[in-house]
């Protein structure tokens, strides 16, 4: 006799977190819409722009107005499922023709003004980061390849939003920053990111790879892969802020050694003994960078400036200008290597650690614990790929 079918409980798959778009991408879309309106004397309902990856995305134009010599377009930021203070912000671009053939970007209401050096932006200029600048310019050029355009980016309510960020501490006053390196906002979850880092280390260990390479983000990971091309892709882990979690898992799995590739900011935090390096939970110890400057014969005025800076980037700039980048950078890398080795020992086994510091475009190794890794200003054309 056939037994009756038992009710089956359906497995509900957790829905993936929804990605969104950066303020930089939304600004680029608004800029293109404004220029199209200025060119065609008609408001577009949507625009398509190219992202740094080469992919193209379409944005709805929330509103667009025209007058005799300008056009203003608005794109509303959708941050996806990321808890972003700028979600819903109205990224606004106003375009006017110029007599020459250049594209000139300016900041309006709600866009912060840079008041201190060390951010890689002109003091007194708008806080529009390099990749968003490139995206905005490229989007404008798609609409007006042969004409000069003044583009002003503004964010109504941006000054109020900025109080929920670290902008004032960094010397960005009066509004938010226009940010983004990929154009895409990926939802941030501390627990899920930590779990993914630990899982990546476990997967790497299962392949019997002897070297774990930790990088803080996409650019530094690509730099690490260029530096160490003999290693399999699985050896490289984008660790974000969870260096400590990655090291604990590496110790558990008996991984023989670790390499860390990063920029000066994260390296400074690690050298200070901070293994959880998220910007809201830790501060860059610029006094440490000042002491390193003095230890290598730096000018006392330079050391004082570095000690009073709000970012590690300023130390990089001062070191570079004074011809101390290699010496001071090597010192910083050595300190990070010791911290990583000491932390792993506290977890049960001391891991040999090697460290490389890359420049801000992540195209060159400027300092390292291994001299042969340093590529100099010409990037990875020379000794990249040296065995660690």
C-alpha positions as CSV (number, residue, x, y, z in Angstrom):
1,X,0.0,0.0,0.0
2,X,1.4,3.4,-1.0
3,X,2.1,5.7,1.9
4,X,0.4,9.1,1.7
5,X,2.6,12.0,0.6
6,X,3.8,14.1,3.5
7,X,3.7,17.9,3.3
8,X,7.0,19.3,2.2
9,X,8.4,22.5,3.6
10,X,9.6,24.8,0.9
11,X,13.2,26.1,1.4
12,X,13.2,29.9,1.2
13,X,16.4,31.2,-0.2
14,X,17.5,34.5,1.4
15,X,17.2,37.3,-1.1
16,X,20.4,38.8,-2.2
17,X,21.1,42.3,-1.0
18,X,20.4,44.9,-3.7
19,X,23.3,46.9,-5.1
20,X,23.0,50.6,-5.7
21,X,24.8,53.5,-7.4
22,X,27.4,55.9,-6.0
23,X,27.0,59.7,-5.7
24,X,29.7,59.9,-8.5
25,X,27.7,57.7,-10.9
26,X,24.5,59.6,-10.2
27,X,26.3,62.9,-10.7
28,X,27.7,61.7,-14.0
29,X,24.2,60.7,-15.1
30,X,22.7,64.1,-14.1
31,X,25.5,65.9,-15.9
32,X,24.9,64.0,-19.1
33,X,21.1,64.7,-18.8
34,X,21.7,68.4,-18.3
35,X,24.1,68.6,-21.3
36,X,21.6,66.7,-23.5
37,X,18.9,69.1,-22.5
38,X,21.1,72.1,-23.2
39,X,22.1,70.6,-26.6
40,X,18.6,69.5,-27.7
41,X,16.5,72.0,-25.9
42,X,14.4,69.1,-24.6
43,X,14.5,67.2,-21.3
44,X,15.5,63.6,-21.5
45,X,13.6,61.0,-19.4
46,X,16.6,58.8,-19.0
47,X,20.3,58.6,-19.8
48,X,22.9,55.9,-20.1
49,X,26.5,56.3,-19.0
50,X,29.6,54.2,-18.9
51,X,31.2,52.9,-15.7
52,X,34.9,52.3,-15.0
53,X,34.4,48.6,-15.6
54,X,33.2,49.3,-19.2
55,X,29.6,48.3,-18.3
56,X,26.8,50.8,-19.1
57,X,23.9,51.6,-16.9
58,X,20.6,53.6,-17.5
59,X,19.4,56.2,-15.0
60,X,16.0,57.7,-14.8
61,X,16.0,61.5,-14.9
62,X,13.9,62.8,-11.9
63,X,13.5,66.3,-13.3
64,X,15.0,68.7,-15.8
65,X,14.6,72.4,-16.3
66,X,15.9,74.7,-19.1
67,X,16.4,78.4,-19.3
68,X,18.1,80.7,-21.9
69,X,21.7,79.6,-21.2
70,X,21.7,76.7,-18.8
71,X,20.0,73.3,-18.1
72,X,19.6,71.6,-14.7
73,X,18.9,67.9,-14.3
74,X,18.4,65.8,-11.2
75,X,19.0,62.1,-10.6
76,X,17.9,60.6,-7.3
77,X,20.4,58.3,-5.7
78,X,19.4,54.7,-5.1
79,X,21.9,53.1,-2.7
80,X,20.3,49.7,-2.9
81,X,20.2,47.9,0.4
82,X,23.2,49.8,1.7
83,X,22.6,51.9,4.9
84,X,23.9,55.0,3.1
85,X,23.2,58.5,4.4
86,X,23.0,59.8,0.8
87,X,20.3,57.3,-0.2
88,X,17.5,59.4,-1.8
89,X,19.7,62.4,-2.3
90,X,19.0,64.6,-5.4
91,X,22.2,64.7,-7.3
92,X,21.9,67.8,-9.4
93,X,23.9,69.0,-12.3
94,X,23.7,72.4,-14.0
95,X,25.4,72.8,-17.4
96,X,26.4,75.9,-19.4
97,X,28.3,76.2,-22.6
98,X,31.9,77.5,-22.5
99,X,33.7,79.5,-25.2
100,X,36.6,77.0,-25.2
101,X,36.5,73.2,-25.6
102,X,37.1,72.1,-22.0
103,X,34.9,70.5,-19.4
104,X,35.2,72.3,-16.0
105,X,33.6,70.9,-12.9
106,X,32.4,73.0,-9.9
107,X,30.7,72.3,-6.7
108,X,27.4,74.0,-5.6
109,X,25.1,73.7,-2.7
110,X,25.6,70.6,-0.5
111,X,28.9,69.6,-2.0
112,X,31.8,69.9,0.4
113,X,34.7,72.2,0.0
114,X,38.2,70.8,0.6
115,X,40.0,72.9,3.3
116,X,43.0,70.7,4.2
117,X,45.6,69.0,2.1
118,X,46.0,65.2,2.1
119,X,42.9,64.1,0.2
120,X,44.4,64.2,-3.3
121,X,42.1,67.2,-4.1
122,X,42.8,70.9,-4.5
123,X,42.4,72.9,-1.3
124,X,39.5,75.3,-1.9
125,X,38.0,73.1,-4.6
126,X,34.9,70.9,-4.5
127,X,35.1,67.4,-2.8
128,X,34.6,65.5,-6.1
129,X,36.9,62.5,-6.1
130,X,39.1,61.5,-9.0
131,X,37.0,58.6,-10.4
132,X,33.7,60.6,-10.2
133,X,35.4,63.5,-12.0
134,X,36.4,61.1,-14.8
135,X,32.9,59.6,-15.0
136,X,31.3,63.0,-15.1
137,X,33.7,64.3,-17.8
138,X,33.2,61.1,-19.9
139,X,29.4,61.4,-19.6
140,X,29.5,65.0,-20.7
141,X,31.7,64.2,-23.6
142,X,29.3,61.6,-24.8
143,X,26.6,64.3,-25.1
144,X,28.9,67.1,-26.3
145,X,32.1,65.7,-27.7
146,X,33.2,69.0,-29.3
147,X,32.0,71.7,-27.0
148,X,33.2,73.3,-23.8
149,X,30.9,72.9,-20.8
150,X,30.8,74.2,-17.2
151,X,29.2,71.6,-15.0
152,X,28.2,72.4,-11.4
153,X,27.2,69.5,-9.1
154,X,25.0,70.3,-6.1
155,X,23.1,68.2,-3.6
156,X,20.2,70.0,-1.8
157,X,20.4,69.0,1.9
158,X,24.0,67.8,1.4
159,X,25.3,70.0,4.3
160,X,22.9,68.3,6.7
161,X,23.8,64.8,5.4
162,X,27.5,65.6,5.9
163,X,27.0,65.8,9.7
164,X,26.5,62.0,9.6
165,X,29.9,61.5,8.0
166,X,33.5,62.1,8.9
167,X,33.8,65.0,6.4
168,X,34.3,67.7,8.9
169,X,37.1,65.8,10.6
170,X,38.8,65.5,7.2
171,X,38.5,69.2,6.5
172,X,35.6,68.9,4.0
173,X,33.2,71.6,4.9
174,X,29.7,72.5,3.9
175,X,28.5,69.3,2.3
176,X,29.1,65.7,1.2
177,X,31.8,64.3,-1.0
178,X,31.1,63.0,-4.4
179,X,32.5,59.5,-4.1
180,X,32.9,56.1,-5.8
181,X,35.7,54.1,-7.5
182,X,33.4,51.7,-9.4
183,X,30.1,53.5,-9.6
184,X,28.4,50.7,-7.7
185,X,27.4,50.6,-4.1
186,X,27.7,47.1,-2.6
187,X,25.7,46.6,0.6
188,X,27.9,46.5,3.7
189,X,27.3,44.0,6.4
190,X,30.0,43.5,9.0
191,X,29.0,39.9,9.7
192,X,28.6,38.9,6.1
193,X,31.9,40.5,5.0
194,X,33.8,38.9,7.9
195,X,32.2,35.6,7.0
196,X,33.2,35.9,3.4
197,X,36.8,36.8,4.3
198,X,37.1,33.8,6.6
199,X,35.5,31.6,3.9
200,X,37.9,32.9,1.3
201,X,40.9,32.0,3.5
202,X,39.5,28.5,4.1
203,X,39.0,28.0,0.4
204,X,42.6,29.2,-0.3
205,X,44.0,26.8,2.4
206,X,42.1,23.9,0.9
207,X,44.1,24.4,-2.4
208,X,47.4,24.0,-0.5
209,X,48.6,27.4,-1.5
210,X,51.5,28.4,0.7
211,X,51.0,32.2,0.6
212,X,48.0,34.1,1.6
213,X,47.9,37.6,0.0
214,X,45.6,40.1,1.8
215,X,44.5,43.4,0.1
216,X,42.2,46.0,1.4
217,X,40.2,46.6,-1.7
218,X,39.8,46.0,-5.4
219,X,42.6,48.3,-6.6
220,X,45.1,46.9,-4.1
221,X,44.1,43.4,-4.9
222,X,44.7,44.0,-8.6
223,X,48.1,45.5,-7.7
224,X,48.9,42.4,-5.6
225,X,48.0,40.1,-8.5
226,X,50.3,42.1,-10.8
227,X,53.1,42.0,-8.2
228,X,52.8,38.3,-7.6
229,X,51.5,36.8,-10.9
230,X,52.9,33.3,-10.1
231,X,50.3,32.8,-7.3
232,X,46.9,31.4,-8.2
233,X,43.9,33.7,-8.0
234,X,42.6,31.9,-4.9
235,X,45.6,33.1,-2.9
236,X,44.3,36.7,-3.1
237,X,41.7,37.8,-0.5
238,X,40.1,41.2,-0.5
239,X,40.1,41.6,3.2
240,X,38.6,45.0,3.7
241,X,38.7,45.8,7.4
242,X,39.0,42.3,8.7
243,X,42.7,41.6,8.7
244,X,42.5,40.1,12.2
245,X,39.8,37.6,11.2
246,X,41.8,36.6,8.1
247,X,45.0,36.0,10.2
248,X,43.1,33.9,12.8
249,X,41.7,31.7,10.1
250,X,45.2,31.5,8.4
251,X,46.6,30.3,11.7
252,X,43.9,27.7,12.1
253,X,44.6,26.3,8.7
254,X,48.3,26.2,9.0
255,X,49.0,28.6,6.1
256,X,52.8,29.1,6.0
257,X,53.0,32.9,5.3
258,X,51.1,36.0,4.6
259,X,51.6,39.0,2.4
260,X,49.7,42.3,2.9
261,X,49.3,44.9,0.1
262,X,47.8,48.3,0.9
263,X,48.0,52.0,0.8
264,X,49.4,54.3,3.5
265,X,46.2,54.8,5.4
266,X,45.4,51.2,6.2
267,X,49.1,50.4,6.7
268,X,49.3,53.2,9.3
269,X,46.4,51.8,11.2
270,X,47.9,48.3,11.1
271,X,51.3,49.6,12.2
272,X,49.6,51.1,15.2
273,X,48.2,47.7,16.2
274,X,44.7,48.3,14.9
275,X,43.5,45.1,13.2
276,X,39.9,46.3,12.7
277,X,40.5,49.2,10.4
278,X,37.0,50.5,9.5
279,X,37.2,54.3,9.4
280,X,34.4,54.8,12.0
281,X,36.2,52.5,14.5
282,X,39.8,53.6,14.2
283,X,41.8,56.7,13.6
284,X,45.0,57.2,11.6
285,X,47.9,57.8,14.0
286,X,49.6,60.7,12.3
287,X,51.9,61.1,15.3
288,X,53.4,57.7,14.3
289,X,54.0,58.9,10.8
290,X,55.6,62.1,12.3
291,X,58.0,59.9,14.4
292,X,58.9,57.9,11.4
293,X,59.7,61.1,9.5
294,X,62.0,62.4,12.3
295,X,63.7,59.0,12.5
296,X,64.7,59.2,8.9
297,X,66.1,62.8,9.1
298,X,63.0,64.6,8.0
299,X,62.7,68.3,8.5
300,X,61.1,69.1,11.9
301,X,58.6,71.4,10.1
302,X,57.5,68.5,7.9
303,X,57.2,66.2,10.9
304,X,55.1,68.7,12.7
305,X,52.8,69.1,9.6
306,X,52.4,65.4,9.3
307,X,51.6,65.0,13.0
308,X,48.9,67.6,12.7
309,X,47.4,66.2,9.5
310,X,44.0,64.6,9.3
311,X,45.0,61.9,6.9
312,X,47.9,59.6,6.2
313,X,47.9,60.8,2.6
314,X,49.5,64.1,3.7
315,X,52.4,62.1,5.1
316,X,52.8,60.3,1.7
317,X,52.8,63.7,-0.1
318,X,55.3,65.2,2.3
319,X,57.6,62.2,2.1
320,X,57.4,62.1,-1.6
321,X,58.3,65.8,-1.9
322,X,61.2,65.5,0.5
323,X,62.7,62.4,-1.1
324,X,61.8,60.2,1.9
325,X,59.0,58.1,0.5
326,X,61.1,55.0,0.1
327,X,62.9,55.2,3.5
328,X,59.8,56.1,5.5
329,X,57.6,53.8,3.6
330,X,59.9,50.8,4.1
331,X,59.9,51.6,7.8
332,X,56.1,51.6,7.9
333,X,55.9,48.3,6.0
334,X,58.4,46.7,8.5
335,X,56.3,47.9,11.4
336,X,53.1,46.4,9.8
337,X,54.9,43.1,9.2
338,X,55.9,42.9,12.8
339,X,52.3,43.7,14.0
340,X,50.9,41.0,11.7
341,X,53.5,38.4,12.8
342,X,52.9,39.3,16.5
343,X,49.1,39.1,16.2
344,X,49.3,35.7,14.5
345,X,51.6,34.5,17.3
346,X,48.9,35.5,19.8
347,X,46.4,33.4,17.8
348,X,48.6,30.4,18.1
349,X,51.4,30.5,15.6
350,X,53.7,33.2,14.3
351,X,53.2,33.7,10.6
352,X,56.1,35.3,8.6
353,X,54.6,38.5,7.1
354,X,55.7,40.6,4.2
355,X,54.2,43.9,3.2
356,X,54.0,46.2,0.2
357,X,52.8,49.8,0.0
358,X,51.3,50.9,-3.3
359,X,50.6,54.4,-4.5
360,X,47.1,55.8,-4.7
361,X,46.3,54.7,-8.3
362,X,47.7,51.3,-7.1
363,X,49.9,51.1,-10.2
364,X,53.3,51.0,-8.4
365,X,54.9,49.6,-5.3
366,X,56.6,52.5,-3.6
367,X,57.9,50.7,-0.5
368,X,58.1,47.2,0.8
369,X,59.7,44.8,3.2
370,X,61.2,43.1,0.2
371,X,63.4,45.5,-1.8
372,X,62.9,43.7,-5.1
373,X,59.2,44.4,-5.0
374,X,59.6,48.2,-5.2
375,X,58.8,49.2,-8.8
376,X,59.2,53.0,-8.6
377,X,57.2,55.6,-10.4
378,X,57.0,53.6,-13.7
379,X,54.8,50.9,-12.1
380,X,54.9,47.2,-12.5
381,X,57.0,47.1,-15.7
382,X,60.2,46.0,-13.9
383,X,60.5,43.6,-10.9
384,X,56.8,42.7,-10.5
385,X,56.3,39.1,-10.0
386,X,59.2,38.5,-7.6
387,X,58.6,35.5,-5.5
388,X,57.8,36.5,-1.9
